[in-house]
């Protein structure tokens, strides 16, 4: 189960912090990340982090957003600073990992982020 929290509405230049927690049994996580989907557009990468701590950011959030993870809690965070109206989107948590018998690539339900000018 993937549970996201922290979305909301903020003015341009403001900050928000998203959280994503993964629960379940007998699995290993390889990569966790955040993607977003603006209204009427395709889903796009925001940032990812491996369990080893390697991060990857989309150019349009580099320097403004920070992804971090807590492996013990199977949780990933996205600190979003200097938000812009174009950051408005539904943000989705993605988890890639393994069970004993299979790999999985799972999505959260999404959380709305709205940035007003």
C-alpha positions as CSV (number, residue, x, y, z in Angstrom):
1,X,0.0,0.0,0.0
2,X,1.2,3.5,-0.9
3,X,0.0,6.5,1.0
4,X,0.8,10.0,-0.1
5,X,0.2,13.2,1.9
6,X,1.2,16.8,2.0
7,X,-0.4,18.3,-1.1
8,X,-2.3,21.6,-1.0
9,X,-2.5,25.1,-2.2
10,X,0.2,27.7,-1.9
11,X,1.1,31.0,-3.5
12,X,4.0,31.4,-5.9
13,X,7.3,31.3,-4.1
14,X,5.9,29.2,-1.3
15,X,6.9,25.7,-0.2
16,X,5.2,22.3,0.3
17,X,6.5,19.0,1.5
18,X,5.1,15.7,0.1
19,X,5.4,12.4,1.9
20,X,4.9,8.9,0.5
21,X,4.9,5.8,2.8
22,X,5.0,2.2,1.6
23,X,3.6,-0.6,3.7
24,X,3.4,-4.4,3.2
25,X,5.5,-7.5,3.9
26,X,8.2,-9.4,2.2
27,X,9.4,-6.8,-0.3
28,X,12.5,-4.8,-1.1
29,X,12.4,-1.4,-2.6
30,X,14.9,-0.4,-5.3
31,X,13.7,3.1,-6.3
32,X,11.1,5.6,-5.1
33,X,10.2,8.7,-6.9
34,X,7.7,11.5,-7.6
35,X,6.0,12.1,-10.9
36,X,3.4,14.8,-11.8
37,X,0.6,15.2,-14.2
38,X,-0.6,18.7,-15.0
39,X,-4.2,19.0,-16.2
40,X,-4.5,17.9,-19.8
41,X,-0.9,16.8,-20.0
42,X,1.1,13.6,-19.7
43,X,2.7,12.4,-16.5
44,X,6.3,13.5,-16.2
45,X,9.2,12.8,-14.0
46,X,9.9,15.1,-11.0
47,X,12.6,13.2,-9.0
48,X,13.8,9.7,-8.0
49,X,16.0,8.3,-5.3
50,X,17.4,4.8,-4.9
51,X,17.8,3.0,-1.6
52,X,21.5,3.8,-1.9
53,X,20.7,7.5,-2.0
54,X,21.4,8.3,-5.6
55,X,19.0,11.0,-6.8
56,X,17.8,12.2,-10.2
57,X,15.9,15.4,-10.9
58,X,14.1,16.8,-13.9
59,X,15.7,20.0,-15.1
60,X,12.6,22.1,-14.4
61,X,12.8,21.3,-10.6
62,X,16.6,21.1,-10.2
63,X,17.7,23.5,-7.4
64,X,14.1,24.0,-6.1
65,X,13.0,20.5,-5.1
66,X,14.8,18.0,-2.9
67,X,14.0,14.4,-2.7
68,X,15.0,12.3,0.4
69,X,14.2,8.9,1.8
70,X,14.0,7.0,5.0
71,X,14.8,3.4,4.2
72,X,13.8,2.2,7.7
73,X,10.3,3.7,7.3
74,X,10.0,2.9,3.5
75,X,9.2,6.6,3.1
76,X,10.2,9.2,0.6
77,X,9.8,12.9,0.9
78,X,9.7,15.8,-1.7
79,X,10.6,19.2,-0.3
80,X,9.3,21.8,-2.9
81,X,10.6,25.3,-2.5
82,X,10.2,28.4,-4.7
83,X,7.0,26.9,-6.2
84,X,5.8,28.3,-9.5
85,X,2.3,28.2,-11.0
86,X,3.6,25.8,-13.6
87,X,4.3,23.3,-10.8
88,X,0.5,22.9,-10.4
89,X,-0.3,19.2,-11.0
90,X,-1.3,16.0,-9.4
91,X,1.8,14.5,-7.9
92,X,2.2,10.7,-7.8
93,X,4.5,8.6,-5.8
94,X,6.1,5.7,-7.6
95,X,7.8,2.6,-6.1
96,X,9.8,0.0,-7.9
97,X,10.9,-3.1,-6.1
98,X,10.9,-6.8,-5.7
99,X,9.1,-9.6,-3.8
100,X,10.4,-13.1,-3.6
101,X,8.8,-14.0,-6.8
102,X,8.3,-10.9,-8.8
103,X,9.1,-7.3,-9.5
104,X,6.6,-4.5,-8.9
105,X,6.1,-0.9,-10.2
106,X,3.4,0.7,-8.2
107,X,1.7,4.1,-8.0
108,X,0.0,6.0,-5.3
109,X,-3.4,7.7,-5.6
110,X,-1.9,11.1,-6.3
111,X,-2.0,14.4,-4.3
112,X,-3.0,17.7,-5.8
113,X,-0.5,20.6,-5.6
114,X,-1.9,24.0,-6.7
115,X,0.3,27.1,-7.0
116,X,-1.4,30.4,-7.5
117,X,0.3,33.5,-8.9
